[in-house]
Amino acid sequence: MTGSRFSTPTPSGRSRPTRRASASLRVRTATPEDVAPLTDLAERSFVAAFGSDNDSDDVRRYVADAFSHDRIATELTAVGSWFLLAHDHDDPGGPAVGYARLLRGDHDLVGGHRPIQLVRLYVAPERIGRGGGGALMAACLDHAARLGCDRMWLGVWEHNTRAQRFYRRWGFRRVGDQSFVLGGDAQTDHVMVRPVAG
């Protein structure tokens, strides 16, 4: 599970498109108007990813806290926090098919001078395996580069081998572990890091 397991609007208040990393997807920064659809997408994606492998009460408690409307609204407008949303390129006003969250922040294991955390990267359950994860990752790295960040890091559940393979393909390497509490269950996440450039 990424980071906390695994954007602010532009000055004009409009969403800014980032580099298109997939021929079929467009990735943009989220705005406060995206709270409701983002909350729904975050909850559905998390439950699909981890619901079958964890206690249902633990998952329910985590989702109720981490993906509440108020929590997402606060994170969307927090300084140093950005959400990126992926849409079908031929339907940019349609529902988001994936999202990522970036958060400026350090970690004892990461190093670098201007690190940024990839807190979450999720694709809608019905879109897994269709390039959404790659499009979002490319957009996250572009965004981090524009911010002048030199390292990107994340936390991924020790049992989520599929996600670990994905991150290794994108140049992340494991540098240690950290704890992650899901409801009442203390779990272990691998901390992974890569340079923003290269």
FIFI-700393 format. One record per atom (N, C-alpha, C, CB): residue in three letters; z negated, x, y negated. Coordinates in steps of 0.1 Angstrom, whole numbers, padded with zeros to 4 digits, always signed. Glycine has a CB too. Layout:
BEGIN
AlaZXY/...
end
This chain:
BEGIN
Met+0000+0009+0012/Met+0000+0000+0000/Met+0000+0009-0012/Met-0012-0010+0000/Thr+0008+0006-0022/Thr+0011+0016-0032/Thr+0001+0016-0044/Thr+0024+0013-0038/Gly-0004+0028-0047/Gly-0011+0030-0059/Gly-0024+0022-0060/Gly-0003+0028-0071/Ser-0023+0010-0066/Ser-0035+0002-0065/Ser-0032-0006-0052/Ser-0036-0008-0077/Arg-0023-0001-0047/Arg-0017-0001-0034/Arg-0002-0003-0037/Arg-0022-0012-0025/Phe+0000+0003-0036/Phe+0013+0001-0032/Phe+0013-0001-0018/Phe+0022+0012-0035/Ser+0059-0035-0181/Ser+0063-0027-0193/Ser+0063-0035-0206/Ser+0078-0023-0190/Thr+0060-0027-0210/Thr+0059-0034-0223/Thr+0072-0038-0229/Thr+0051-0025-0233/Pro+0073-0048-0237/Pro+0086-0051-0243/Pro+0090-0040-0253/Pro+0086-0064-0250/Thr+0103-0040-0256/Thr+0108-0030-0266/Thr+0103-0035-0279/Thr+0124-0029-0265/Pro+0104-0027-0290/Pro+0099-0031-0303/Pro+0105-0044-0308/Pro+0102-0021-0313/Ser+0117-0048-0303/Ser+0123-0060-0308/Ser+0117-0072-0300/Ser+0138-0060-0306/Gly+0110-0069-0289/Gly+0104-0080-0281/Gly+0113-0084-0270/Gly+0101-0091-0290/Arg+0126-0078-0269/Arg+0135-0082-0259/Arg+0133-0073-0247/Arg+0149-0082-0264/Ser+0137-0077-0235/Ser+0137-0068-0224/Ser+0148-0058-0225/Ser+0138-0076-0211/Arg+0145-0046-0220/Arg+0155-0035-0221/Arg+0159-0032-0207/Arg+0149-0023-0228/Pro+0173-0033-0204/Pro+0177-0029-0191/Pro+0176-0014-0189/Pro+0192-0034-0189/Thr+0173-0010-0177/Thr+0173+0004-0173/Thr+0185+0007-0165/Thr+0160+0008-0165/Arg+0187+0020-0162/Arg+0199+0024-0154/Arg+0201+0015-0142/Arg+0199+0038-0151/Arg+0213+0010-0140/Arg+0215+0002-0128/Arg+0216+0012-0116/Arg+0228-0006-0129/Ala+0206+0011-0107/Ala+0206+0020-0095/Ala+0213+0014-0083/Ala+0192+0023-0092/Ser+0216+0001-0084/Ser+0223-0005-0073/Ser+0234-0014-0079/Ser+0214-0014-0064/Ala+0246-0014-0072/Ala+0257-0021-0077/Ala+0254-0036-0079/Ala+0269-0020-0069/Ser+0244-0041-0071/Ser+0242-0056-0071/Ser+0229-0060-0078/Ser+0241-0060-0057/Leu+0222-0050-0084/Leu+0209-0053-0090/Leu+0208-0047-0104/Leu+0197-0048-0082/Arg+0201-0054-0113/Arg+0198-0050-0126/Arg+0183-0049-0128/Arg+0205-0060-0137/Val+0178-0038-0133/Val+0164-0037-0135/Val+0160-0037-0149/Val+0159-0024-0128/Arg+0151-0044-0153/Arg+0147-0045-0167/Arg+0131-0044-0169/Arg+0152-0058-0174/Thr+0127-0041-0181/Thr+0112-0041-0183/Thr+0108-0056-0185/Thr+0109-0033-0196/Ala+0096-0059-0180/Ala+0091-0072-0181/Ala+0084-0075-0195/Ala+0080-0075-0170/Thr+0083-0087-0198/Thr+0077-0092-0211/Thr+0066-0102-0207/Thr+0088-0098-0220/Pro+0058-0105-0217/Pro+0047-0115-0214/Pro+0053-0129-0209/Pro+0039-0117-0227/Glu+0065-0132-0212/Glu+0071-0144-0207/Glu+0073-0144-0192/Glu+0084-0147-0214/Asp+0072-0132-0186/Asp+0074-0131-0172/Asp+0062-0132-0163/Asp+0080-0118-0169/Val+0050-0136-0169/Val+0038-0136-0162/Val+0038-0146-0150/Val+0026-0141-0171/Ala+0043-0158-0152/Ala+0043-0167-0141/Ala+0051-0163-0129/Ala+0047-0181-0146/Pro+0064-0160-0131/Pro+0072-0156-0120/Pro+0068-0143-0114/Pro+0087-0154-0124/Leu+0063-0134-0122/Leu+0058-0121-0117/Leu+0045-0123-0108/Leu+0054-0111-0128/Thr+0036-0132-0112/Thr+0025-0135-0104/Thr+0029-0141-0091/Thr+0016-0145-0112/Asp+0038-0150-0091/Asp+0043-0156-0078/Asp+0049-0145-0069/Asp+0053-0167-0081/Leu+0058-0137-0075/Leu+0065-0126-0067/Leu+0055-0116-0061/Leu+0075-0119-0075/Ala+0045-0112-0070/Ala+0035-0103-0065/Ala+0027-0108-0053/Ala+0025-0099-0077/Glu+0022-0120-0054/Glu+0014-0126-0044/Glu+0023-0128-0031/Glu+0009-0140-0048/Arg+0035-0133-0032/Arg+0043-0135-0020/Arg+0046-0122-0013/Arg+0056-0142-0023/Ser+0049-0112-0021/Ser+0053-0099-0016/Ser+0041-0092-0009/Ser+0059-0090-0026/Phe+0029-0092-0015/Phe+0018-0086-0009/Phe+0014-0093+0004/Phe+0006-0086-0019/Val+0014-0106+0004/Val+0010-0113+0016/Val+0020-0110+0028/Val+0009-0128+0014/Ala+0033-0110+0024/Ala+0043-0107+0035/Ala+0041-0093+0040/Ala+0057-0109+0029/Ala+0037-0083+0031/Ala+0036-0069+0036/Ala+0024-0067+0044/Ala+0037-0061+0023/Phe+0013-0073+0040/Phe+0000-0069+0046/Phe-0008-0081+0053/Phe-0008-0063+0036/Gly-0003-0093+0051/Gly-0011-0104+0056/Gly-0013-0104+0071/Gly-0004-0117+0053/Ser-0003-0100+0079/Ser-0004-0100+0093/Ser-0013-0089+0099/Ser+0009-0100+0100/Asp-0015-0079+0091/Asp-0022-0067+0096/Asp-0037-0066+0091/Asp-0015-0054+0092/Asn-0041-0076+0084/Asn-0054-0076+0078/Asn-0061-0089+0079/Asn-0053-0072+0063/Asp-0074-0089+0077/Asp-0082-0102+0078/Asp-0077-0111+0067/Asp-0097-0099+0076/Ser-0074-0124+0070/Ser-0069-0133+0061/Ser-0078-0136+0049/Ser-0066-0146+0068/Asp-0091-0136+0051/Asp-0100-0137+0040/Asp-0100-0125+0030/Asp-0115-0140+0045/Asp-0099-0113+0036/Asp-0098-0101+0027/Asp-0085-0102+0019/Asp-0098-0089+0036/Val-0074-0106+0025/Val-0062-0107+0018/Val-0063-0117+0007/Val-0050-0110+0027/Arg-0068-0129+0010/Arg-0069-0140+0001/Arg-0078-0136-0011/Arg-0076-0152+0007/Arg-0089-0129-0009/Arg-0098-0125-0020/Arg-0091-0114-0029/Arg-0111-0119-0014/Tyr-0084-0105-0022/Tyr-0077-0095-0030/Tyr-0066-0101-0039/Tyr-0070-0084-0021/Val-0058-0110-0033/Val-0047-0116-0040/Val-0052-0125-0052/Val-0039-0125-0031/Ala-0063-0132-0049/Ala-0069-0140-0060/Ala-0073-0132-0072/Ala-0081-0148-0055/Asp-0078-0120-0069/Asp-0082-0111-0080/Asp-0071-0103-0087/Asp-0093-0102-0076/Ala-0063-0096-0078/Ala-0053-0087-0083/Ala-0041-0094-0089/Ala-0049-0078-0072/Phe-0038-0106-0085/Phe-0025-0112-0089/Phe-0028-0126-0096/Phe-0016-0115-0077/Ser-0040-0127-0102/Ser-0042-0139-0110/Ser-0034-0139-0123/Ser-0057-0140-0114/His-0031-0150-0128/His-0023-0151-0140/His-0029-0143-0151/His-0022-0166-0145/Asp-0042-0144-0153/Asp-0049-0137-0164/Asp-0048-0121-0162/Asp-0064-0141-0165/Arg-0050-0117-0149/Arg-0049-0103-0146/Arg-0036-0097-0149/Arg-0053-0100-0132/Ile-0025-0104-0145/Ile-0012-0099-0147/Ile-0008-0099-0162/Ile-0002-0108-0139/Ala-0013-0110-0169/Ala-0010-0111-0183/Ala-0017-0099-0190/Ala-0015-0124-0189/Thr-0029-0095-0187/Thr-0036-0084-0193/Thr-0028-0071-0190/Thr-0050-0083-0188/Glu-0024-0069-0177/Glu-0017-0057-0173/Glu-0004-0055-0180/Glu-0016-0056-0158/Leu+0003-0067-0183/Leu+0016-0066-0189/Leu+0015-0061-0203/Leu+0022-0080-0189/Thr+0004-0063-0210/Thr+0003-0060-0224/Thr-0006-0048-0226/Thr-0002-0071-0232/Ala-0011-0042-0216/Ala-0020-0030-0217/Ala-0012-0018-0221/Ala-0028-0028-0204/Val-0019-0010-0229/Val-0013+0003-0234/Val-0011+0012-0221/Val-0021+0010-0245/Gly+0001+0018-0220/Gly+0003+0027-0209/Gly+0006+0020-0196/Gly-0008+0036-0207/Ser+0009+0007-0196/Ser+0013+0000-0184/Ser+0026-0007-0185/Ser+0002-0011-0181/Trp+0035-0005-0175/Trp+0048-0011-0176/Trp+0051-0018-0162/Trp+0059+0000-0179/Phe+0058-0030-0163/Phe+0063-0036-0152/Phe+0078-0036-0153/Phe+0058-0051-0151/Leu+0085-0034-0142/Leu+0099-0034-0141/Leu+0103-0045-0131/Leu+0105-0021-0136/Leu+0113-0053-0134/Leu+0118-0064-0126/Leu+0132-0062-0122/Leu+0116-0078-0133/Ala+0135-0065-0109/Ala+0149-0064-0104/Ala+0155-0078-0103/Ala+0149-0056-0091/His+0167-0079-0108/His+0174-0092-0107/His+0188-0090-0101/His+0175-0099-0121/Asp+0193-0100-0095/Asp+0207-0099-0090/Asp+0216-0096-0103/Asp+0212-0111-0083/His+0225-0087-0102/His+0233-0083-0113/His+0242-0094-0118/His+0242-0071-0110/Asp+0247-0103-0109/Asp+0255-0114-0113/Asp+0247-0126-0117/Asp+0265-0117-0102/Asp+0234-0125-0117/Asp+0225-0136-0121/Asp+0213-0131-0128/Asp+0221-0145-0109/Pro+0215-0124-0140/Pro+0204-0117-0146/Pro+0193-0127-0151/Pro+0209-0109-0158/Gly+0196-0139-0153/Gly+0186-0149-0157/Gly+0179-0156-0146/Gly+0192-0159-0166/Gly+0183-0152-0133/Gly+0178-0158-0122/Gly+0164-0152-0118/Gly+0187-0157-0110/Pro+0159-0156-0107/Pro+0145-0151-0103/Pro+0146-0136-0100/Pro+0140-0159-0091/Ala+0135-0130-0102/Ala+0133-0116-0099/Ala+0133-0114-0084/Ala+0121-0110-0106/Val+0139-0104-0079/Val+0139-0101-0064/Val+0131-0089-0060/Val+0153-0099-0059/Gly+0124-0083-0070/Gly+0115-0072-0068/Gly+0109-0068-0080/Gly+0123-0060-0061/Tyr+0098-0060-0079/Tyr+0091-0055-0091/Tyr+0084-0042-0088/Tyr+0081-0066-0097/Ala+0081-0035-0099/Ala+0073-0023-0098/Ala+0064-0022-0110/Ala+0082-0010-0097/Arg+0052-0015-0108/Arg+0043-0013-0119/Arg+0040+0002-0121/Arg+0030-0021-0118/Leu+0042+0007-0133/Leu+0038+0020-0136/Leu+0026+0020-0145/Leu+0050+0028-0143/Leu+0018+0030-0144/Leu+0006+0031-0152/Leu+0003+0046-0155/Leu-0007+0025-0144/Arg+0002+0049-0168/Arg-0001+0063-0172/Arg-0015+0066-0167/Arg+0000+0065-0187/Gly-0016+0077-0159/Gly-0029+0081-0154/Gly-0029+0093-0145/Gly-0035+0069-0147/Asp-0040+0100-0144/Asp-0041+0112-0137/Asp-0048+0109-0123/Asp-0048+0123-0145/His-0048+0119-0115/His-0056+0119-0102/His-0059+0134-0099/His-0047+0113-0090/Asp-0071+0136-0094/Asp-0075+0150-0091/Asp-0066+0157-0082/Asp-0089+0149-0085/Leu-0058+0150-0074/Leu-0049+0157-0064/Leu-0035+0159-0069/Leu-0049+0149-0052/Val-0032+0154-0081/Val-0018+0153-0085/Val-0013+0165-0093/Val-0016+0141-0093/Gly-0021+0170-0102/Gly-0017+0181-0111/Gly-0007+0176-0121/Gly-0011+0192-0103/Gly+0000+0186-0127/Gly+0009+0183-0138/Gly+0002+0180-0151/Gly+0017+0170-0134/His+0010+0179-0162/His+0005+0177-0175/His+0006+0163-0180/His+0012+0186-0185/Arg+0016+0155-0175/Arg+0017+0141-0180/Arg+0021+0132-0168/Arg+0029+0140-0191/Pro+0011+0130-0159/Pro+0014+0122-0147/Pro+0014+0107-0150/Pro+0003+0125-0136/Ile+0021+0100-0141/Ile+0022+0086-0141/Ile+0021+0081-0127/Ile+0035+0081-0148/Gln+0014+0069-0126/Gln+0011+0064-0113/Gln+0021+0052-0110/Gln-0003+0058-0111/Leu+0027+0052-0098/Leu+0035+0041-0093/Leu+0025+0032-0086/Leu+0047+0045-0084/Val+0020+0022-0093/Val+0009+0014-0088/Val+0014+0005-0077/Val+0003+0005-0099/Arg+0025-0002-0079/Arg+0031-0011-0069/Arg+0046-0010-0070/Arg+0026-0025-0072/Leu+0052-0012-0058/Leu+0067-0014-0057/Leu+0069-0023-0046/Leu+0074+0000-0055/Tyr+0074-0035-0049/Tyr+0076-0045-0039/Tyr+0089-0053-0041/Tyr+0064-0056-0039/Val+0095-0056-0030/Val+0107-0064-0030/Val+0104-0078-0023/Val+0119-0057-0022/Ala+0110-0088-0028/Ala+0107-0102-0023/Ala+0110-0101-0008/Ala+0116-0112-0030/Pro+0102-0108+0000/Pro+0103-0107+0015/Pro+0117-0110+0020/Pro+0093-0117+0021/Glu+0124-0119+0014/Glu+0137-0123+0019/Glu+0148-0113+0015/Glu+0141-0137+0013/Arg+0144-0103+0006/Arg+0154-0093+0002/Arg+0151-0079+0007/Arg+0154-0093-0013/Ile+0141-0077+0016/Ile+0138-0064+0021/Ile+0150-0059+0029/Ile+0125-0065+0030/Gly+0153-0046+0027/Gly+0164-0039+0034/Gly+0177-0041+0028/Gly+0165-0045+0048/Arg+0178-0046+0015/Arg+0190-0048+0009/Arg+0192-0040-0004/Arg+0192-0063+0005/Gly+0184-0029-0005/Gly+0186-0019-0016/Gly+0177-0021-0028/Gly+0200-0020-0021/Gly+0169-0032-0028/Gly+0160-0034-0039/Gly+0150-0023-0042/Gly+0153-0047-0038/Gly+0144-0018-0031/Gly+0134-0007-0033/Gly+0140+0005-0039/Gly+0128-0003-0019/Gly+0152+0009-0035/Gly+0159+0021-0041/Gly+0162+0019-0055/Gly+0171+0024-0033/Ala+0167+0007-0059/Ala+0170+0004-0073/Ala+0158+0005-0082/Ala+0176-0010-0074/Leu+0147-0001-0077/Leu+0134+0000-0084/Leu+0129+0014-0085/Leu+0124-0009-0078/Met+0130+0022-0075/Met+0125+0035-0075/Met+0133+0044-0085/Met+0125+0042-0062/Ala+0146+0042-0085/Ala+0154+0050-0094/Ala+0151+0046-0109/Ala+0169+0047-0092/Ala+0149+0033-0111/Ala+0145+0028-0124/Ala+0132+0033-0129/Ala+0145+0013-0125/Cys+0122+0034-0120/Cys+0109+0039-0123/Cys+0110+0054-0127/Cys+0099+0038-0111/Leu+0117+0062-0120/Leu+0119+0076-0123/Leu+0126+0078-0136/Leu+0127+0083-0112/Asp+0136+0069-0139/Asp+0142+0070-0152/Asp+0132+0067-0163/Asp+0154+0060-0153/His+0124+0056-0161/His+0115+0052-0171/His+0104+0063-0174/His+0108+0039-0167/Ala+0099+0069-0163/Ala+0090+0080-0164/Ala+0096+0092-0171/Ala+0085+0084-0150/Ala+0108+0095-0169/Ala+0115+0106-0176/Ala+0116+0103-0191/Ala+0129+0109-0170/Arg+0119+0091-0194/Arg+0120+0087-0209/Arg+0107+0089-0215/Arg+0126+0073-0210/Leu+0096+0086-0208/Leu+0082+0088-0214/Leu+0078+0102-0214/Leu+0073+0080-0205/Gly+0085+0111-0209/Gly+0082+0125-0209/Gly+0072+0129-0198/Gly+0076+0129-0222/Cys+0070+0121-0187/Cys+0061+0123-0177/Cys+0067+0134-0167/Cys+0058+0111-0168/Asp+0058+0142-0161/Asp+0063+0153-0153/Asp+0060+0151-0138/Asp+0057+0166-0157/Arg+0050+0142-0135/Arg+0047+0139-0121/Arg+0046+0124-0119/Arg+0034+0147-0116/Met+0050+0119-0107/Met+0048+0105-0103/Met+0040+0106-0090/Met+0061+0097-0102/Trp+0029+0097-0090/Trp+0021+0097-0078/Trp+0018+0082-0074/Trp+0008+0105-0080/Leu+0014+0081-0061/Leu+0011+0068-0056/Leu+0001+0069-0044/Leu+0024+0060-0052/Gly-0004+0057-0040/Gly-0012+0057-0028/Gly-0005+0047-0019/Gly-0027+0052-0031/Val-0004+0051-0006/Val+0003+0042+0004/Val-0006+0042+0016/Val+0017+0048+0008/Trp-0008+0030+0021/Trp-0017+0027+0032/Trp-0014+0036+0044/Trp-0016+0012+0037/Glu-0024+0042+0050/Glu-0021+0052+0061/Glu-0014+0045+0073/Glu-0035+0057+0066/His-0015+0032+0075/His-0008+0026+0086/His+0006+0020+0082/His-0016+0014+0091/Asn+0010+0022+0069/Asn+0023+0017+0065/Asn+0033+0028+0066/Asn+0022+0011+0050/Thr+0038+0031+0079/Thr+0047+0042+0081/Thr+0061+0039+0075/Thr+0048+0044+0096/Arg+0065+0027+0075/Arg+0078+0024+0069/Arg+0078+0028+0054/Arg+0081+0009+0070/Ala+0068+0024+0047/Ala+0067+0028+0032/Ala+0066+0043+0031/Ala+0055+0021+0026/Gln+0058+0050+0040/Gln+0057+0064+0039/Gln+0071+0071+0041/Gln+0047+0069+0049/Arg+0079+0066+0050/Arg+0092+0072+0052/Arg+0101+0070+0040/Arg+0099+0065+0064/Phe+0100+0058+0034/Phe+0108+0055+0021/Phe+0104+0065+0010/Phe+0105+0040+0017/Tyr+0091+0067+0008/Tyr+0087+0076-0002/Tyr+0091+0090+0000/Tyr+0072+0075-0004/Arg+0090+0094+0013/Arg+0094+0108+0016/Arg+0109+0110+0013/Arg+0091+0111+0031/Arg+0117+0100+0016/Arg+0131+0101+0013/Arg+0134+0103-0002/Arg+0139+0089+0018/Trp+0124+0098-0010/Trp+0126+0099-0024/Trp+0118+0112-0030/Trp+0120+0087-0031/Gly+0114+0120-0021/Gly+0109+0133-0025/Gly+0094+0134-0027/Gly+0115+0137-0037/Phe+0087+0123-0023/Phe+0072+0124-0024/Phe+0066+0131-0012/Phe+0066+0109-0025/Arg+0055+0139-0015/Arg+0048+0146-0004/Arg+0034+0142-0005/Arg+0051+0161-0005/Arg+0027+0142+0007/Arg+0013+0139+0007/Arg+0005+0150+0003/Arg+0009+0135+0022/Val-0005+0147-0006/Val-0014+0158-0011/Val-0028+0155-0008/Val-0012+0159-0026/Gly-0031+0144-0002/Gly-0045+0140+0002/Gly-0047+0125+0004/Gly-0055+0145-0009/Asp-0059+0121+0004/Asp-0062+0107+0007/Asp-0072+0101-0004/Asp-0069+0105+0021/Gln-0072+0088-0005/Gln-0081+0081-0013/Gln-0085+0068-0006/Gln-0075+0078-0027/Ser-0096+0062-0011/Ser-0100+0049-0005/Ser-0094+0038-0012/Ser-0116+0048-0005/Phe-0092+0027-0005/Phe-0087+0014-0011/Phe-0095+0003-0004/Phe-0072+0013-0009/Val-0101-0006-0013/Val-0109-0017-0007/Val-0100-0030-0008/Val-0122-0018-0015/Leu-0098-0035+0004/Leu-0091-0048+0005/Leu-0101-0059+0009/Leu-0079-0047+0015/Gly-0105-0067-0001/Gly-0115-0077+0001/Gly-0128-0069+0004/Gly-0112-0086+0013/Gly-0133-0071+0017/Gly-0145-0063+0021/Gly-0142-0052+0030/Gly-0154-0073+0027/Asp-0129-0048+0031/Asp-0125-0038+0041/Asp-0122-0025+0034/Asp-0114-0043+0049/Ala-0129-0014+0036/Ala-0126-0001+0030/Ala-0115+0006+0039/Ala-0139+0008+0029/Gln-0104+0009+0033/Gln-0093+0015+0040/Gln-0089+0028+0034/Gln-0080+0005+0040/Thr-0080+0035+0040/Thr-0075+0048+0035/Thr-0061+0048+0031/Thr-0077+0059+0046/Asp-0058+0053+0019/Asp-0044+0054+0014/Asp-0041+0069+0014/Asp-0042+0048+0000/His-0029+0073+0017/His-0024+0086+0015/His-0019+0087+0000/His-0012+0090+0025/Val-0023+0098-0007/Val-0019+0101-0020/Val-0006+0109-0019/Val-0030+0108-0029/Met+0005+0105-0025/Met+0018+0112-0025/Met+0022+0114-0039/Met+0028+0104-0017/Val+0030+0125-0041/Val+0034+0129-0054/Val+0047+0136-0054/Val+0023+0139-0061/Arg+0055+0135-0065/Arg+0067+0142-0066/Arg+0070+0145-0081/Arg+0079+0133-0061/Pro+0078+0155-0084/Pro+0082+0157-0098/Pro+0090+0145-0103/Pro+0089+0171-0100/Val+0089+0142-0116/Val+0097+0131-0121/Val+0112+0135-0121/Val+0093+0128-0135/Ala+0115+0148-0125/Ala+0129+0153-0125/Ala+0132+0160-0112/Ala+0131+0162-0137/Gly+0144+0159-0108/Gly+0149+0167-0096/Gly+0147+0160-0083/Gly+0141+0180-0096/
end
